[in-house]
């Protein structure tokens, strides 16, 4: 047994690899959480493959995790962060129009969370829209948080739908293509992120 282990060391050296095992991966549990009583939670996401294939989407849910509505748009965007920002701008606009003024917005983009603190970093094409979004948010009870993408799968499905389908879409009842990922969240099932 010792001779076979010893003979493998030169192979590692020849390939420029260490025979030592790398550090074991960490598994981070990720689960979608409902908002507090009388709040609405919206999860948003952007999808960007290229300027001709970009989209964004979002889903609104109540304190029990029940479906309130969802949107998906084909986007005119020139980067992934623009698609993410467009999703947030639309989510805030819809919430305001529907009177959902206790709003928890959750995104898998840590940059979007940062942009709420540093407005001057926004891409210039979106500065006016972002300023309008901030004006609405200032009149709401508003909270924003980051979630790993493993916990944002429903919004991801909507963003990809937007990238693949022309126009804008709003659903008052849940579309069939969301049922599986929505059920995963509603049952508080845990996904794992490998770090």
C-alpha positions as CSV (number, residue, x, y, z in Angstrom):
1,X,0.0,0.0,0.0
2,X,2.8,2.4,0.9
3,X,4.5,1.8,-2.4
4,X,1.4,2.8,-4.5
5,X,1.1,6.1,-2.5
6,X,4.7,6.8,-2.9
7,X,4.6,6.1,-6.7
8,X,1.7,8.6,-7.2
9,X,3.8,11.6,-5.8
10,X,6.0,11.9,-8.9
11,X,2.8,12.0,-11.1
12,X,1.5,15.0,-9.0
13,X,4.9,16.7,-9.3
14,X,5.0,16.0,-13.0
15,X,1.6,17.7,-13.4
16,X,2.5,20.6,-11.2
17,X,-0.1,19.6,-8.6
18,X,0.2,19.2,-4.9
19,X,-0.5,15.7,-3.6
20,X,-2.2,17.3,-0.6
21,X,-6.0,17.5,-0.5
22,X,-7.4,21.0,-0.9
23,X,-9.4,22.5,1.9
24,X,-12.8,21.0,2.3
25,X,-15.7,23.1,0.8
26,X,-18.1,24.9,3.1
27,X,-21.8,24.3,2.7
28,X,-23.9,27.4,3.4
29,X,-27.6,26.7,3.9
30,X,-29.8,29.2,2.0
31,X,-33.6,29.4,2.4
32,X,-36.2,32.0,1.4
33,X,-37.9,33.6,4.4
34,X,-41.3,35.3,4.4
35,X,-41.6,39.0,5.5
36,X,-43.0,40.1,8.8
37,X,-46.7,40.6,9.4
38,X,-48.3,43.3,7.1
39,X,-45.2,43.5,4.9
40,X,-44.8,42.5,1.3
41,X,-41.6,40.9,0.1
42,X,-40.3,41.1,-3.5
43,X,-37.4,39.1,-4.8
44,X,-35.9,40.5,-8.0
45,X,-33.3,39.4,-10.5
46,X,-31.7,40.4,-13.8
47,X,-30.6,38.2,-16.7
48,X,-27.9,39.3,-19.1
49,X,-26.4,37.2,-21.9
50,X,-25.8,40.1,-24.3
51,X,-27.5,43.4,-25.3
52,X,-30.1,41.5,-27.3
53,X,-30.8,38.9,-24.7
54,X,-31.4,40.6,-21.4
55,X,-34.4,40.6,-19.1
56,X,-35.5,41.0,-15.5
57,X,-38.2,39.9,-13.2
58,X,-39.7,39.9,-9.7
59,X,-42.2,38.2,-7.5
60,X,-44.3,39.6,-4.7
61,X,-45.3,37.5,-1.7
62,X,-47.1,38.1,1.6
63,X,-46.3,37.2,5.2
64,X,-47.4,33.6,4.6
65,X,-45.3,33.3,1.5
66,X,-48.4,33.4,-0.8
67,X,-48.2,34.7,-4.3
68,X,-49.4,38.3,-4.8
69,X,-48.1,38.9,-8.3
70,X,-45.0,38.7,-10.6
71,X,-43.5,40.5,-13.5
72,X,-41.1,39.8,-16.3
73,X,-39.6,42.1,-18.9
74,X,-37.4,41.9,-22.0
75,X,-34.8,44.6,-21.2
76,X,-32.7,47.1,-23.0
77,X,-29.5,46.6,-20.9
78,X,-25.8,46.7,-21.7
79,X,-24.6,44.9,-18.5
80,X,-25.8,42.5,-15.9
81,X,-25.9,45.2,-13.3
82,X,-28.2,47.3,-15.5
83,X,-30.6,44.4,-15.7
84,X,-30.5,44.0,-11.9
85,X,-31.2,47.7,-11.4
86,X,-34.1,47.7,-13.9
87,X,-35.7,44.9,-11.9
88,X,-35.5,46.9,-8.7
89,X,-36.8,50.0,-10.3
90,X,-39.8,48.1,-11.6
91,X,-40.5,46.3,-8.3
92,X,-40.6,49.6,-6.4
93,X,-42.8,51.2,-9.0
94,X,-45.3,48.3,-8.9
95,X,-45.3,48.1,-5.1
96,X,-46.1,51.9,-4.9
97,X,-48.9,51.7,-7.5
98,X,-50.5,48.7,-5.6
99,X,-50.2,50.4,-2.2
100,X,-47.7,47.9,-0.8
101,X,-45.8,50.5,1.2
102,X,-44.3,48.1,3.7
103,X,-41.8,46.6,1.3
104,X,-38.9,44.2,1.8
105,X,-36.8,44.0,-1.4
106,X,-34.4,41.0,-1.7
107,X,-31.8,40.6,-4.4
108,X,-28.9,38.3,-5.2
109,X,-26.9,41.3,-6.3
110,X,-24.7,42.7,-3.5
111,X,-24.0,45.7,-5.9
112,X,-27.6,46.7,-5.9
113,X,-27.7,46.8,-2.1
114,X,-24.5,48.9,-2.2
115,X,-26.1,51.3,-4.8
116,X,-28.8,52.2,-2.3
117,X,-26.1,53.7,-0.1
118,X,-24.0,55.1,-3.0
119,X,-26.3,56.6,-5.5
120,X,-23.5,58.3,-7.4
121,X,-22.1,54.9,-8.6
122,X,-25.2,54.2,-10.7
123,X,-24.6,53.8,-14.4
124,X,-25.4,57.2,-16.0
125,X,-28.1,55.8,-18.3
126,X,-30.2,54.9,-15.2
127,X,-29.5,57.8,-12.9
128,X,-32.9,59.5,-13.5
129,X,-34.9,56.3,-13.0
130,X,-32.8,55.4,-9.9
131,X,-33.5,58.9,-8.5
132,X,-37.2,58.4,-9.0
133,X,-37.0,55.0,-7.4
134,X,-35.3,56.6,-4.3
135,X,-38.0,59.2,-4.1
136,X,-40.7,56.5,-3.9
137,X,-38.7,54.5,-1.4
138,X,-38.3,57.6,0.8
139,X,-42.1,57.5,1.2
140,X,-42.3,53.8,2.1
141,X,-41.3,51.6,5.0
142,X,-38.5,49.9,3.0
143,X,-35.9,47.3,3.7
144,X,-33.4,45.8,1.3
145,X,-31.3,42.7,1.8
146,X,-29.0,40.3,-0.1
147,X,-29.7,36.6,-0.6
148,X,-27.4,34.1,-2.3
149,X,-28.7,33.1,-5.8
150,X,-29.6,29.7,-4.5
151,X,-32.4,31.3,-2.5
152,X,-33.5,33.6,-5.3
153,X,-34.5,30.9,-7.8
154,X,-38.1,32.2,-8.5
155,X,-36.9,35.6,-9.5
156,X,-34.1,34.0,-11.6
157,X,-36.7,32.0,-13.5
158,X,-38.7,35.2,-14.2
159,X,-35.6,37.1,-15.3
160,X,-34.7,34.4,-17.7
161,X,-38.3,34.3,-19.0
162,X,-38.0,38.0,-19.7
163,X,-34.7,37.6,-21.6
164,X,-36.3,34.9,-23.8
165,X,-39.7,36.5,-24.4
166,X,-40.5,39.8,-26.0
167,X,-42.4,42.5,-24.2
168,X,-43.6,42.9,-20.6
169,X,-45.6,40.4,-18.6
170,X,-47.6,40.7,-15.3
171,X,-49.3,37.7,-13.6
172,X,-52.0,38.1,-11.0
173,X,-52.0,34.3,-10.6
174,X,-49.0,32.0,-10.6
175,X,-47.9,30.9,-14.1
176,X,-47.2,27.2,-14.4
177,X,-43.5,27.6,-15.1
178,X,-43.0,29.0,-11.6
179,X,-44.8,26.2,-9.6
180,X,-41.8,24.1,-8.8
181,X,-39.4,26.8,-7.6
182,X,-42.2,28.6,-5.8
183,X,-43.2,25.4,-3.9
184,X,-39.5,25.0,-2.9
185,X,-39.6,28.4,-1.2
186,X,-43.1,28.1,0.2
187,X,-42.1,24.9,2.0
188,X,-39.0,26.6,3.4
189,X,-36.8,24.0,1.8
190,X,-33.0,24.6,2.1
191,X,-30.6,24.9,-0.8
192,X,-26.9,24.8,-0.2
193,X,-24.2,27.2,-1.5
194,X,-20.7,25.8,-1.9
195,X,-18.0,28.2,-0.7
